[in-house]
Amino acid sequence: MVPRRAWYTDAVGAKFLDEEARDAFKQAVETIENASAIEIVVAVRRRSDRYVHANAIFGAVVAFAGLATMLFASAEFGLTSILVDPFVLGIGAGALVEVLPVIKRVLTPATWRREHVERAARATFVERGVHNTTERSGMLVYISWLEQQVALIPDSGLARSLAPEAIVGAEATLTAAMRRGGAAVARALGELAPQLGAAMPRREGDVNELPDAIDSDLERRKR
């Protein structure tokens, strides 16, 4: 059985992380790691929070609109319909938001979305063991599809060599590329190689300490 939360991402997720995008991310990671001492881990998530307030708001608005229509329409409705139908309509509309993530984005302030993305990215940084490098040179590239945002979490060794404004600028570049698909994000990531190489140059004897495979939950899961 496919989890309800995966319905809306099955098709889009497959498109965002299609074969071209996966190949592009692989190439981008190799380019950066060949040009620098940095270890790149890419994590793609369908969303960083449930944003259930959006379901409630949209459902309430639709229910109120349905009630107003029934009260002021020229046609007559029974009392039972007036009492029950708007609530049923509201519940259905609230559930529909799960397949219309754009509504969750519109009904959630940008600052909230960014906070959730950064919190989830930092948790993923620890879960994926990005800190487990000898020189503390790992960097997580966290891509959150619903929020259409990218967060970069550098480990302490890299953070000392890379200016905060450089990280913010790279995040903005990668986030802007999301609307063009996963391959575009990967290409933009690969273009950061010279900048990252200057911040932490590759040394003789550097080894690959972290897995290069994309960590993603966009694909359909069964249970």
Secondary structure per residue as TSV (DSSP state, phi and psi in degrees):
chain	resnum	aa	ss	phi	psi
A	1	M	-	360.0	134.3
A	2	V	-	-84.1	126.7
A	3	P	-	-58.1	143.2
A	4	R	G	-57.3	-37.9
A	5	R	G	-67.0	-15.8
A	6	A	G	-90.6	-10.9
A	7	W	G	-53.3	-51.1
A	8	Y	G	-75.2	-12.6
A	9	T	G	-104.1	-7.5
A	10	D	H	-54.9	-57.2
A	11	A	H	-71.3	-47.1
A	12	V	H	-66.4	-40.7
A	13	G	H	-62.5	-42.0
A	14	A	H	-62.5	-36.0
A	15	K	H	-73.3	-42.4
A	16	F	H	-65.2	-41.1
A	17	L	T	-111.9	54.8
A	18	D	-	-77.4	-176.1
A	19	E	H	-61.5	-38.8
A	20	E	H	-62.1	-43.6
A	21	A	H	-65.5	-42.0
A	22	R	H	-63.7	-42.3
A	23	D	H	-63.6	-38.9
A	24	A	H	-66.9	-39.7
A	25	F	H	-66.2	-40.8
A	26	K	H	-59.8	-44.3
A	27	Q	H	-65.9	-40.1
A	28	A	H	-63.1	-44.8
A	29	V	H	-62.3	-44.2
A	30	E	H	-63.2	-41.0
A	31	T	H	-61.0	-46.3
A	32	I	H	-66.6	-43.8
A	33	E	H	-72.9	-23.7
A	34	N	H	-79.7	-21.6
A	35	A	H	-99.2	-8.2
A	36	S	B	-150.0	176.6
A	37	A	S	-93.8	11.7
A	38	I	-	-84.8	140.8
A	39	E	E	-104.6	119.0
A	40	I	E	-99.7	132.0
A	41	V	E	-123.8	125.9
A	42	V	E	-105.7	124.9
A	43	A	E	-123.9	128.4
A	44	V	E	-117.3	126.6
A	45	R	E	-123.7	145.0
A	46	R	S	-67.7	-30.1
A	47	R	-	-167.9	160.8
A	48	S	S	-105.7	-4.6
A	49	D	-	-162.4	164.2
A	50	R	-	-82.2	-27.9
A	51	Y	-	52.3	50.6
A	52	V	H	-67.1	-18.6
A	53	H	H	-61.2	-31.5
A	54	A	H	-66.3	-39.8
A	55	N	H	-61.3	-44.1
A	56	A	H	-66.0	-44.1
A	57	I	H	-64.5	-48.2
A	58	F	H	-64.7	-42.2
A	59	G	H	-62.7	-41.5
A	60	A	H	-65.5	-41.4
A	61	V	H	-63.8	-44.3
A	62	V	H	-65.6	-40.9
A	63	A	H	-63.1	-43.6
A	64	F	H	-64.1	-41.0
A	65	A	H	-63.8	-40.1
A	66	G	H	-64.9	-41.4
A	67	L	H	-64.1	-44.4
A	68	A	H	-62.1	-40.2
A	69	T	H	-61.9	-44.2
A	70	M	H	-67.7	-35.1
A	71	L	H	-73.5	-34.7
A	72	F	H	-107.9	-0.2
A	73	A	S	-71.1	154.7
A	74	S	S	-68.4	-29.5
A	75	A	S	-74.3	152.0
A	76	E	-	-98.1	140.0
A	77	F	-	-121.7	146.0
A	78	G	-	-69.0	157.8
A	79	L	H	-60.9	-37.5
A	80	T	H	-62.7	-42.1
A	81	S	H	-64.1	-41.6
A	82	I	H	-63.8	-36.5
A	83	L	H	-77.5	-35.7
A	84	V	H	-99.8	-46.2
A	85	D	H	-57.2	-44.2
A	86	P	H	-60.2	-36.6
A	87	F	H	-67.8	-41.5
A	88	V	H	-62.1	-43.3
A	89	L	H	-63.1	-41.7
A	90	G	H	-64.3	-42.1
A	91	I	H	-63.0	-42.7
A	92	G	H	-63.5	-41.6
A	93	A	H	-65.7	-39.9
A	94	G	H	-62.2	-40.0
A	95	A	H	-67.7	-33.7
A	96	L	H	-63.2	-27.1
A	97	V	G	-58.7	-27.8
A	98	E	G	-62.5	-24.8
A	99	V	G	-104.0	5.9
A	100	L	-	-128.6	71.2
A	101	P	H	-60.3	-21.3
A	102	V	H	-60.6	-31.5
A	103	I	H	-66.7	-39.4
A	104	K	H	-63.3	-38.1
A	105	R	H	-66.4	-44.0
A	106	V	H	-64.9	-37.8
A	107	L	T	-90.0	5.8
A	108	T	S	-120.4	121.0
A	109	P	-	-54.3	145.3
A	110	A	H	-57.6	-36.5
A	111	T	H	-65.4	-36.8
A	112	W	H	-64.3	-47.0
A	113	R	H	-59.4	-42.6
A	114	R	H	-65.5	-40.0
A	115	E	H	-61.1	-43.4
A	116	H	H	-66.4	-39.9
A	117	V	H	-64.1	-46.3
A	118	E	H	-65.8	-38.8
A	119	R	H	-65.0	-45.3
A	120	A	H	-66.4	-36.3
A	121	A	H	-64.2	-42.4
A	122	R	H	-67.4	-35.7
A	123	A	H	-66.6	-40.9
A	124	T	H	-66.2	-35.8
A	125	F	H	-54.4	-44.8
A	126	V	H	-73.4	-44.7
A	127	E	H	-59.4	-38.9
A	128	R	T	-84.8	-1.8
A	129	G	T	66.3	33.7
A	130	V	T	-66.2	-19.0
A	131	H	T	-81.8	-3.0
A	132	N	-	-89.2	55.6
A	133	T	S	-123.3	152.7
A	134	T	T	-60.6	-43.6
A	135	E	T	-98.2	11.3
A	136	R	S	51.9	49.7
A	137	S	-	-109.3	14.5
A	138	G	E	-78.2	155.0
A	139	M	E	-143.7	126.6
A	140	L	E	-89.5	129.7
A	141	V	E	-104.1	103.1
A	142	Y	E	-103.6	119.7
A	143	I	E	-115.9	117.9
A	144	S	E	-110.3	113.1
A	145	W	T	-69.5	-47.3
A	146	L	T	-59.6	-45.2
A	147	E	T	-75.8	-14.9
A	148	Q	T	55.6	49.1
A	149	Q	E	-137.5	153.2
A	150	V	E	-122.7	136.2
A	151	A	E	-122.7	136.1
A	152	L	E	-109.7	123.8
A	153	I	E	-117.7	102.1
A	154	P	E	-86.2	148.7
A	155	D	-	-74.3	170.7
A	156	S	H	-61.2	-38.9
A	157	G	H	-63.6	-43.3
A	158	L	H	-70.0	-38.5
A	159	A	H	-61.2	-30.1
A	160	R	H	-71.9	-22.6
A	161	S	H	-101.3	-15.2
A	162	L	S	-116.0	121.8
A	163	A	-	-63.6	141.5
A	164	P	H	-54.6	-38.9
A	165	E	H	-66.7	-27.4
A	166	A	H	-68.8	-39.1
A	167	I	H	-65.5	-44.8
A	168	V	H	-61.0	-42.9
A	169	G	H	-64.7	-40.5
A	170	A	H	-66.1	-40.2
A	171	E	H	-60.1	-43.7
A	172	A	H	-63.3	-40.5
A	173	T	H	-64.3	-45.6
A	174	L	H	-67.7	-39.8
A	175	T	H	-62.8	-42.4
A	176	A	H	-62.9	-29.2
A	177	A	H	-77.6	-14.6
A	178	M	G	-60.9	-35.1
A	179	R	G	-65.4	-16.0
A	180	R	G	-97.8	0.0
A	181	G	-	107.1	171.8
A	182	G	H	-63.2	-39.5
A	183	A	H	-62.0	-37.6
A	184	A	H	-66.0	-40.1
A	185	V	H	-62.9	-43.1
A	186	A	H	-62.9	-42.1
A	187	R	H	-64.4	-40.9
A	188	A	H	-63.6	-36.1
A	189	L	H	-64.0	-45.5
A	190	G	H	-60.9	-31.5
A	191	E	T	-71.1	-9.2
A	192	L	T	-82.8	-5.8
A	193	A	H	-54.7	-47.8
A	194	P	H	-60.5	-42.1
A	195	Q	H	-64.7	-42.9
A	196	L	H	-71.2	-35.0
A	197	G	H	-64.9	-35.0
A	198	A	H	-69.9	-34.4
A	199	A	H	-72.2	-39.8
A	200	M	S	-143.6	84.9
A	201	P	B	-61.2	149.5
A	202	R	-	-72.3	139.1
A	203	R	-	-114.2	158.5
A	204	E	T	-63.0	132.3
A	205	G	T	93.5	-0.4
A	206	D	-	-60.2	137.5
A	207	V	-	-122.4	158.1
A	208	N	-	-80.6	110.1
A	209	E	-	-97.8	-15.6
A	210	L	S	-125.5	149.0
A	211	P	-	-61.7	143.1
A	212	D	-	-94.4	-11.0
A	213	A	S	-64.7	143.9
A	214	I	-	-70.3	131.7
A	215	D	E	-96.7	106.2
A	216	S	E	-134.6	144.6
A	217	D	-	-115.9	19.5
A	218	L	-	-76.7	-24.1
A	219	E	S	-72.1	155.2
A	220	R	-	-63.9	134.7
A	221	R	-	-112.4	147.8
A	222	K	-	-116.9	151.2
A	223	R	-	-151.2	360.0
